[in-house]
Amino acid sequence: MNQTGTSIVRFGEIQDMVKAYYPDADLDLIRAAYVYSAQVHIGQTRRSGEPYLVHPVAVAMILAQMRLDEASVATGLLHDTVEDTLATPEELERFFGKEIATLVDGVTKISKIEFESKEERQAENFRKMILAMSRDIRVLLVKLADRLHNMRTLGPMPPEAQTRIARETMEIYSPLAARLGIYWIRTELEDLAFRYLNPDRFNYIKTRLQETLKQREEYVNNVIRVVREKLEQYNIKAVIKGRNKEIYSIHQKMFAQHLDFDQIHDITAFRIILNNVSECYAVLGLIHSLWRPVPGRFKDYVAMPKSNRYQSLHTTVIGPDGLRIEIQIRTNEMDLIAEEGIAAHWSYKEGKIVEAEDAKVVNWLRQMMEWQQDLEDPREFFENVRVDLYPDEVYVFTPKGEVKEFPKGATPLDFAYSIHTEVGHRCVGARVNGKMVSLKYQLRTGDSVEIITSVHQKPSKDWLKFVKTGRARTKIRHYVLTEERERAIQMGMDSTDRELRKWRLELGRAEKEGEMLKIAHEYSFKSEADLYAAIGYGRISPKAIITRLVPPSEREKAKAALAEEKHVKKERTTTKSGVKVHGLTDVMVNFAKCCNPLPGDPIRGFITRGRGVTVHKQDCINLQTSDFKRIIDVTWDEDQPIRRTVKLGLQVENKMGMLATISGVIASADSDIVQANIKTVSDHYAEGTFMISVRNLDHLNSVMNALKSIKGVRKVDRLGVI
Ligand code: MN
């Protein structure tokens, strides 16, 4: 079935084949596709010199061999028309309907992906991307058929192209065929690719296989005869096949186990195909009774099917002549699935193949068929099919053409963080397929993504709400927490420092003396920073630090001192200045020493830099020479009685008892002497200065008048400067 080769496949053969497995097929559609393809490809030739049409016809033939539906076969005929001819998707849709136009479009898109092999991880992402882009699995089946025929006809291509295409086949397409469970395509692709990638090795193994062919055939026939006789004893009907391993898989075995060709004994694998599962286990027992099984080589893929639904019993036994032989035992259905994989499910009118045993896949396929028929918009259909292929992933290109995998819903931020943490931190947006998108844009498979950064950008807590990858989340959270922590440490230090100062302690000093580290350790923190952070976050109160820092005895002392200070402070702060500034009473006010105004004096204010308002007498010479822009109107606050200290200069007769008389008069005038200073000027005169406290100008005048009335007092002056 694999040997179509370069021979021109007559179109009629395809029709006959489809008709055979699918009598109700729409053969008109296939015929129309053939005619159209022949028209648009006319005049084109392949490198071999053959008409180009040979290729799409051969691809359609392979699809028919896989027993696919008429849409797949038609797509095979049309798959290169959009890329290589003047045909357009619109025209295809007009002639063949949306379904086929979309299938062709899918194949065209995959063909445009340029695979650059760099590492295994990349290859895997490319495979997934192709799978995701295939959406409808038939797209991939057509692509595989296309690749298979291209590989069969790779000979005329230039050597570089041969190597490149062979590599792509080995790394991308044969694993994809394996994933879909289509083993015959996988192994043929592998052998074809291997032939171009390692021709020496390929030819060596091929030659050795031919040399040993006769000998092996005899051996195979012998084994088959022994098995058949045994099964006949038990009345079990079976198909028994002996099959040479493929060249590439022999190579892999030689390579992996460092063996020569002669040391590879299980080049032939045997397959026993039965009618039901219970026969499979029965035959396994019979085989093991014939030949000794090799321990550890038995695998039960019947009870535990592979993810692609492959089922079979595998065993290795020591066969005739002491040679190891590999035997696979399975039912007809299992064999079909093993050979054709997902394509087997696709076959029409073969419902009996996939009876209830795997309801999931059957349901999926049935759903696909139903959607396909019911939905007007094929995109909706593809979305649904896609869900079953790679529901949770998207694959996008980097500017360098690499493919990156992301969870569904991933954003440019996830992409940016996958490049580098700093790129993520600085990401402000992205260009997707050349268009600007926001940070919240959700990436779609096939997008080309280019990240835009700015040095002014920094991560925000909000980003956590829409990023999808763990990496981005971790990096953003880390950044945000670090920033928050730094803030918390600063706040913790500030509040600790403030608290310590109340106790006449300093944080810097406490740190230097190791006190803070000690306390941090008491709280099981590693560092002071951790302690400050805890204080900053409000988990520990700064007061709690004091109780650990200040010994209880001193704490009492300090408390008392503090209480007193507080009391004093309170008094001071509640005492009003007695001056209103623009009607405000709580402005910080100083009285100018140069003129020392008293309540009752006409006054004005001068706005100082940082020390409030200085109140001068209106006629103060200093005020008049000051910056007039800073002079403001102020008034005495009649409601806030204050006492002011003024300085008086007295000239008195120098006689006994004069100081006592003056003191008595001042006291009886309801004033206090704050300070007194008397010095003798001569035998008869003395001069004194008295600092007294008064309520206001009237009060001062009455005090001064009382003083002037004292016998022996010659002069009383209010002195400006105190
Ligand atoms: Mn092609």
Boltz pocket constraint, residues with backbone or C-beta under 6 A from the ligand:
constraints:
  - pocket:
      binder: B
      contacts: [[A, 55], [A, 79], [A, 80], [A, 146]]
      max_distance: 6.0
